[in-house]
């Protein structure tokens, strides 16, 4: 058995943005990326969290996809730094999730106080996509070889029989020392984003399960290690 810190969060809206779509409608992935989850953890700690500090698993669900129109502050890179675009703002359509629910499992039990009393207010995408921390506890889970998973993201392996969306992502980023000079993407990979309503039987490494205290239902999750 292995101990994990479980953090449950919920909100009114969430925007796990689809990468590399720079024009037209802003679209959402069915689940958040690992770099976004690192940002949520870092917000609670009040500092940048790098991928070598923590490993994590997660489950994400929401009610519906929705559309809204927003004013966008466009940015441009002048070769040295990111600055406001010379043509100013514009309006565009943005997709978002309603009533998102996010559960995190991390291997840093010593961070429990940061989630009970977070330094910042976590958000799932945009600054207005605020999240509330519903509960924080320590659970014990056992490793397994096969699990029924949904609402998560798995590294793609050829031959996987999993229903989901293939995406290529940087697993994390490192911020440059100068403010406004951008960030450096770290190890990139191809992942399968599995929607919460599309359960799949998965044979994969780093799978864990445990029984909920009240319902006795078995909860399974994939535990992502950036250094693996």
C-alpha positions as a printed NumPy array, in Angstrom:
array([[  0.   ,   0.   ,   0.   ],
       [  1.11 ,   3.559,  -0.751],
       [ -0.139,   6.771,   0.84 ],
       [ -1.366,   9.688,  -1.272],
       [ -2.704,  13.124,  -0.515],
       [ -6.194,  13.427,  -2.042],
       [ -7.527,  16.9  ,  -2.856],
       [-11.068,  17.382,  -4.197],
       [-11.944,  20.649,  -5.965],
       [-15.018,  22.008,  -7.729],
       [-16.024,  25.157,  -9.59 ],
       [-18.638,  26.837, -11.785],
       [-16.545,  26.956, -14.969],
       [-13.354,  25.389, -16.307],
       [-11.261,  26.011, -19.43 ],
       [ -8.641,  23.299, -20.069],
       [ -7.682,  24.812, -23.402],
       [ -6.839,  22.775, -26.48 ],
       [ -3.204,  23.595, -27.406],
       [ -2.005,  24.993, -30.749],
       [ -5.388,  26.452, -31.751],
       [ -4.562,  30.141, -32.135],
       [ -7.409,  31.409, -34.316],
       [-11.163,  31.008, -34.471],
       [-12.955,  29.501, -31.487],
       [-10.942,  28.61 , -28.386],
       [-11.664,  24.927, -27.736],
       [-11.366,  22.767, -24.632],
       [ -9.738,  19.401, -24.121],
       [-11.914,  16.85 , -22.295],
       [ -9.475,  16.924, -19.347],
       [ -6.795,  19.366, -18.087],
       [ -3.13 ,  18.941, -19.017],
       [ -0.45 ,  17.994, -16.499],
       [  1.151,  21.426, -16.803],
       [ -2.182,  23.048, -15.861],
       [ -2.462,  20.766, -12.826],
       [  1.04 ,  21.787, -11.743],
       [ -0.113,  25.397, -11.966],
       [ -3.127,  24.665,  -9.74 ],
       [ -0.868,  23.034,  -7.145],
       [  1.607,  25.914,  -7.356],
       [ -1.185,  28.447,  -6.794],
       [ -2.098,  26.712,  -3.538],
       [  1.552,  26.683,  -2.462],
       [  2.089,  30.303,  -3.52 ],
       [  5.083,  29.541,  -5.75 ],
       [  6.107,  27.827,  -8.967],
       [  6.099,  24.039,  -8.679],
       [  8.433,  22.134, -10.976],
       [  7.764,  18.651, -12.305],
       [ 10.614,  17.047, -10.332],
       [  8.936,  17.985,  -7.048],
       [  5.762,  15.933,  -7.304],
       [  3.996,  13.089,  -9.116],
       [  0.23 ,  13.043,  -9.486],
       [ -2.924,  11.308, -10.621],
       [ -6.292,  12.928, -11.292],
       [ -9.93 ,  12.483, -12.233],
       [-11.873,  15.259, -13.979],
       [-15.564,  15.581, -14.842],
       [-18.025,  18.322, -15.802],
       [-21.684,  18.762, -16.743],
       [-21.656,  20.293, -20.242],
       [-19.711,  22.162, -22.92 ],
       [-20.782,  25.815, -23.275],
       [-19.875,  28.856, -25.413],
       [-19.271,  32.491, -24.488],
       [-17.909,  35.61 , -26.223],
       [-14.989,  37.399, -24.592],
       [-12.693,  40.331, -25.201],
       [ -9.149,  39.113, -25.699],
       [ -5.986,  41.05 , -24.942],
       [ -3.687,  39.938, -27.739],
       [  0.051,  39.576, -27.19 ],
       [  3.057,  39.534, -29.499],
       [  6.721,  38.633, -29.183],
       [  9.177,  41.247, -30.431],
       [ 12.191,  38.931, -30.379],
       [ 13.095,  39.779, -26.803],
       [  9.92 ,  39.82 , -24.729],
       [  6.149,  39.335, -24.823],
       [  4.175,  42.587, -24.977],
       [  0.69 ,  43.895, -25.816],
       [ -0.221,  43.534, -29.495],
       [ -0.03 ,  46.715, -31.54 ],
       [ -3.59 ,  46.145, -32.865],
       [ -5.098,  45.982, -29.375],
       [ -7.964,  43.743, -28.275],
       [-10.537,  41.71 , -30.195],
       [-13.654,  39.63 , -29.442],
       [-13.837,  35.872, -29.946],
       [-15.861,  32.81 , -29.024],
       [-14.558,  30.612, -26.207],
       [-15.639,  27.136, -25.176],
       [-15.781,  26.235, -21.484],
       [-16.948,  23.46 , -19.145],
       [-19.735,  23.994, -16.616],
       [-19.605,  22.674, -13.031],
       [-16.169,  21.011, -13.239],
       [-15.028,  18.605, -10.54 ],
       [-11.355,  17.72 , -10.1  ],
       [ -9.722,  15.182,  -7.79 ],
       [ -5.949,  15.166,  -7.384],
       [ -3.793,  12.44 ,  -5.859],
       [ -0.217,  13.514,  -5.13 ],
       [  2.748,  11.937,  -3.352],
       [  3.588,  14.994,  -1.228],
       [  1.864,  14.348,   2.097],
       [  3.848,  17.223,   3.608],
       [  1.883,  19.675,   1.438],
       [ -1.425,  18.968,   3.183],
       [ -1.391,  22.328,   4.988],
       [ -1.062,  24.23 ,   1.701],
       [ -4.368,  22.771,   0.486],
       [ -6.171,  23.272,   3.793],
       [ -4.974,  26.884,   3.862],
       [ -3.977,  27.767,   0.263],
       [ -1.897,  30.868,  -0.413],
       [ -3.71 ,  31.662,  -3.679],
       [ -7.099,  30.86 ,  -5.175],
       [ -6.719,  28.01 ,  -7.711],
       [ -8.321,  28.371, -11.151],
       [ -8.926,  25.833, -13.905],
       [ -7.729,  27.701, -16.98 ],
       [ -8.688,  31.386, -16.915],
       [ -8.393,  33.59 , -13.836],
       [-12.208,  33.618, -13.529],
       [-12.452,  29.797, -13.548],
       [-12.157,  29.689,  -9.758],
       [-11.972,  26.406,  -7.862],
       [-13.121,  25.625,  -4.331],
       [-11.23 ,  23.044,  -2.286],
       [-13.925,  20.672,  -1.059],
       [-11.829,  18.225,   0.98 ],
       [ -8.254,  17.204,   1.754],
       [ -7.28 ,  13.826,   3.194],
       [ -4.659,  11.078,   3.106],
       [ -5.657,   7.784,   1.487],
       [ -3.938,   4.43 ,   1.032],
       [ -3.972,   2.814,  -2.422],
       [ -2.512,  -0.4  ,  -3.805],
       [ -0.798,  -0.878,  -7.179],
       [ -2.72 ,  -2.808,  -9.841],
       [ -1.984,  -3.952, -13.393],
       [ -5.347,  -3.173, -15.035],
       [ -8.021,  -0.57 , -14.274],
       [-11.205,   0.959, -15.648],
       [-10.349,   4.627, -16.15 ],
       [-12.075,   7.813, -17.324],
       [-11.573,  11.552, -16.853],
       [ -7.784,  11.354, -17.023],
       [ -4.812,  11.567, -19.391],
       [ -2.522,   8.669, -20.275],
       [  0.791,   8.6  , -22.154],
       [  0.043,   7.091, -25.559],
       [  1.44 ,   3.645, -26.293],
       [  0.972,   2.082, -29.775],
       [ -1.761,  -0.516, -29.692],
       [ -3.743,   1.076, -26.856],
       [ -7.45 ,   0.248, -27.196],
       [ -8.682,   3.356, -25.4  ],
       [-11.412,   5.769, -26.473],
       [-10.19 ,   9.334, -26.203],
       [ -8.559,  12.327, -27.879],
       [ -4.926,  12.193, -28.98 ],
       [ -3.015,  15.363, -28.054],
       [  0.65 ,  16.328, -28.174],
       [  1.669,  18.38 , -25.143],
       [  4.61 ,  19.669, -23.207],
       [  4.296,  17.912, -19.855],
       [  5.526,  20.985, -17.977],
       [  7.21 ,  24.359, -18.416],
       [ 10.074,  26.253, -16.811],
       [  9.617,  29.989, -16.381],
       [ 12.382,  32.274, -17.637],
       [ 13.966,  34.48 , -14.993],
       [ 12.905,  37.73 , -16.689],
       [  9.226,  38.609, -16.332],
       [  7.479,  38.739, -19.717],
       [ 10.174,  36.733, -21.515],
       [  8.04 ,  33.586, -21.802],
       [  8.704,  30.047, -20.647],
       [ 10.54 ,  26.957, -21.835],
       [  8.553,  23.757, -22.563],
       [  9.91 ,  20.59 , -21.041],
       [  9.604,  16.976, -22.19 ],
       [  6.911,  16.725, -24.864],
       [  4.778,  13.657, -25.465],
       [  1.621,  12.259, -27.038],
       [ -1.247,  11.578, -24.631],
       [ -4.747,  10.13 , -24.745],
       [ -7.265,  12.422, -23.027],
       [-10.096,  10.145, -21.841],
       [-13.445,  11.927, -21.246],
       [-15.189,  11.317, -17.933],
       [-18.139,   9.588, -19.643],
       [-16.056,   7.119, -21.658],
       [-14.672,   4.47 , -19.325],
       [-11.949,   2.257, -20.761],
       [-10.221,  -0.861, -19.475],
       [ -6.536,   0.026, -19.396],
       [ -3.444,  -2.116, -18.969],
       [ -0.694,   0.333, -18.001],
       [  2.079,   0.931, -15.507],
       [  1.572,   3.146, -12.426],
       [ -2.074,   2.234, -11.823],
       [ -3.519,   2.33 ,  -8.29 ],
       [ -6.875,   1.683,  -6.633],
       [ -8.552,   2.105,  -3.253],
       [-12.014,   1.716,  -1.708],
       [-14.051,   4.782,  -0.771],
       [-14.792,   4.826,   2.978],
       [-18.556,   5.347,   2.72 ],
       [-19.641,   3.771,  -0.564],
       [-16.996,   1.031,  -0.684],
       [-16.783,   1.643,  -4.429],
       [-13.355,   1.021,  -5.915],
       [-11.596,   4.139,  -7.228],
       [ -8.777,   3.661,  -9.744],
       [ -6.307,   6.193, -11.148],
       [ -3.157,   6.493, -13.241],
       [ -0.23 ,   8.098, -11.386],
       [  1.976,  10.248, -13.636],
       [  5.698,  10.555, -12.956],
       [  7.525,  13.162, -15.043],
       [ 10.885,  11.472, -14.47 ],
       [  9.723,   8.036, -15.706]])
